[in-house]
Amino acid sequence: MNAIIKYLFCHFPKFTRILLPGVLFFAITSCNDPNEIKALTGSGTKQPDRAEDVTIIYSKEGKTKMRLYAKEFVRNEYAKPPYIDMNRNIKAEFYDDSGKVANVLTADSSRYYESQGNILVWDSVQILSKKGEQLNTSELIWNESIQKFFTEKPVKITTPTQVLYGNGMEANSDFSWYQVANPKGTVEVNKGELPK
């Protein structure tokens, strides 16, 4: 190789100055391993997006419907299916049509599946409503297709007049209606409402 370069410099000095850098570039790049090229171009090194102390505002028709706070945000669009994790003390405020907070959800972790619109929330899940009701459970799932929350885990619902326990629950989007599976607990009823 050195003999060829010396010969080119001696016999074709002007031509060599133009051609030699191109020849050297192709000679050097042709020696690379395809896996090294993939590593340099980013193919095969896909990483999820990460952020800390994130606030997400969801609005519909110009009205804020939800405001979500999370200490840790991870978006993995390369997973199958793609998801967004929001972890470490998440808080979601749900707003009614008048712009007031209707419900507040807190939990340790959540996962949102973008393609389906489904959400899984777990660890120390609590929902407080503006009516003074409180739901506690270890896991809660939002199913976008049927527009309902549900869980098969034990639940505790505390209202100003009762404490209700159950093994599973389903509720509508604003928790104005809910149904508890296998309910038990202290329930206040009017005298005329007692079963016969």
Buried (B, 14 or more C-beta within 10 A) or exposed (E): EEEEEEEBEEEEEEEBEEEBEEEEEEEEEEEEEEEEEEEEEEEEEEEBEEEEEBEBEEEEEEEEBBBBBBBBBBBBEEEEEBBBBBBEBBBBBBBEEEEEEBBBBBBBBBBBBEEEEBBBBBEEBBBBBEEEBBBBBBBBBBBEEEEBBBBEBBBBBBBEEEEBBBBBBBBEEEBEEBEBBEBEEEEEEEEEEEEE
